């Protein structure tokens, strides 16, 4: 079964050494695919879906953006290298679910929906400012809650970003400064799809 391994770009040579130790001598093919003597393969994809032509691999600079959204929190980052030049982390209170029934439950649900909508509007405001106005991006990686991200990108000011969204999808908890820092490092890593040989 194939599996995806996240590897920082600078560690690819070491990763290939370990691949050779496990699977035997390998040959590198186009689009960078390593095929080992035992039949195992490793297919490399660079940050933001970039091709990996060779190892060592120094990813080229690209105007990139990162958008993380969950109910009640968001994070936005932009730059051209692995160190972002623009960042914003924000939180909005969104009330949790209640066990109350009847009208109380409906009232809480409406309030929760209104709070979530306000949170998404705040995220869209900052995404527009950072990713469209101040630092226009060529590629965008998203993460968090898919419905929340979709709600933010539905803002008419962000329609130009929709076609720029590229894998990977980042599964992150509520965005904080630490979560954003880790997500940037994740987005700037390579993905290696490993297919083990048949037994």
PyMOL commands that set and color helices and strands:
alter all, ss='L'
color gray80, all
select helices_A, chain A and resi 9-23+47-49+102-134+146-153+156-162+177-187
alter helices_A, ss='H'
color red, helices_A
select strands_A, chain A and resi 2-8+26-29+33-36+41-45+64-70+73-79+86-91+139-144+189-195
alter strands_A, ss='S'
color yellow, strands_A
deselect
rebuild
show_as cartoon
